Amino acid sequence: MLALEIKHLNKEYEHFRLKDVSFQLEKGYIMGFIGANGAGKTTTIKSILNLIRLDSGEIRIFGRDLKQHELELKQVIGSAFGDIDFYTRSRIRTLTNVIKRFYHHWDEDAYNKYLKKFNLNENKKIAELSTGMKVKYSLALALSHGAKILILDEPTSGLDPVARDQLLDIFQELVQDGEISILFSTHITSDLEKCADYITYIDNGQIINSAVKEEFIDTYRLVNGKEEQLHLVQDKLIAYKTNSFGFTGLIHTVDFDPSWDLRSALPNLEEIMIYFSKKESLHV
Ligand SMILES: Nc1ncnc2c1ncn2[C@@H]1O[C@H](COP(=O)(O)OP(=O)(O)OP(=O)(O)O)[C@@H](O)[C@H]1O
């Protein structure tokens, strides 16, 4: 079953356009939504949460149209924004008492369980929480109102490596029984190496690729060759760099011909992002 289905989203700002964004997430899995600064991650996520008005497109959650069933679907959506500061002078207890009234299936026992698990003290003011604690508080709220899909915008940004690792472990634990699905955006590729089942890559408002992580990486090869070999492959490369030893370039696996006398290797996610951003600068 699909937890999330995004079809042909379009949104135009003065200097930016989300172009025909489509992808889907199977129930019970984690999808990393990756892209450089300004690529359109937050705009897409805000669309999924119905926080911005789209020019066109369709969003379905557990098979139901978000526009038609917004109120019911909001009960099963949990969200967290890495850098948001809300009601900073309120204590956790006060804020929770306001928020929980919006949810039909609020589970106080689950809430207390997550406060304990995440080491959150209800007497603390929001302003006193570290970035990681704020994300954990958002997760505790989401899980206590029975959220089945978590839409998280850069939840790991601003976290130190230990806090980040802890949060990624929590994500993996949450999807274990197959009931919860997670979409989280990031530009930290090591987050994805660790815990994403699927990767969706957005570049300049367009989805470049969306697939199971291993398939995603396997779509590309890094090739190395001598400078005089560059002309053989140059027009097939997504982008390339030259140095005193020759060149290194990124190519679609389908375009790679093993009979070429070139070394090839699987790229990592960071290399894929770097070469795609180089491609953009080649075209400006
Ligand atoms: N309300 C708005 N009005 C006009 N332009 C906007 C608005 N919101 C976002 N943009 C522009 O849309 C583009 C995409 O922004 P978005 O926040 O979706 O990117 P992002 O991938 O989340 O980036 P980052 O990693 O830096 O958070 C940017 O160029 C941004 O300036």
The ligand as a Gaussian input file, in Angstrom:
#p B3LYP/6-31G(d) Opt

LIG

0 1
 N        7.164000      32.170000      -0.298000
 C        8.097000      32.234000      -1.243000
 N        8.107000      33.213000      -2.162000
 C        9.032000      33.254000      -3.140000
 N       10.024000      32.358000      -3.283000
 C       10.078000      31.352000      -2.395000
 C        9.135000      31.227000      -1.321000
 N        9.430000      30.118000      -0.604000
 C       10.525000      29.583000      -1.180000
 N       10.910000      30.305000      -2.254000
 C       12.056000      30.024000      -3.148000
 O       11.899000      28.710000      -3.655000
 C       13.169000      28.081000      -3.784000
 C       13.125000      26.718000      -3.136000
 O       13.048000      26.903000      -1.737000
 P       12.917000      25.683000      -0.718000
 O       12.833000      26.277000       0.639000
 O       11.811000      24.785000      -1.159000
 O       14.310000      24.928000      -0.926000
 P       14.999000      23.795000      -0.053000
 O       15.351000      22.707000      -0.992000
 O       14.137000      23.437000       1.112000
 O       16.319000      24.537000       0.442000
 P       17.137000      24.500000       1.825000
 O       17.914000      23.224000       1.829000
 O       18.030000      25.684000       1.690000
 O       16.143000      24.612000       2.943000
 C       14.194000      29.037000      -3.199000
 O       14.821000      29.687000      -4.269000
 C       13.362000      29.987000      -2.389000
 O       13.959000      31.262000      -2.371000

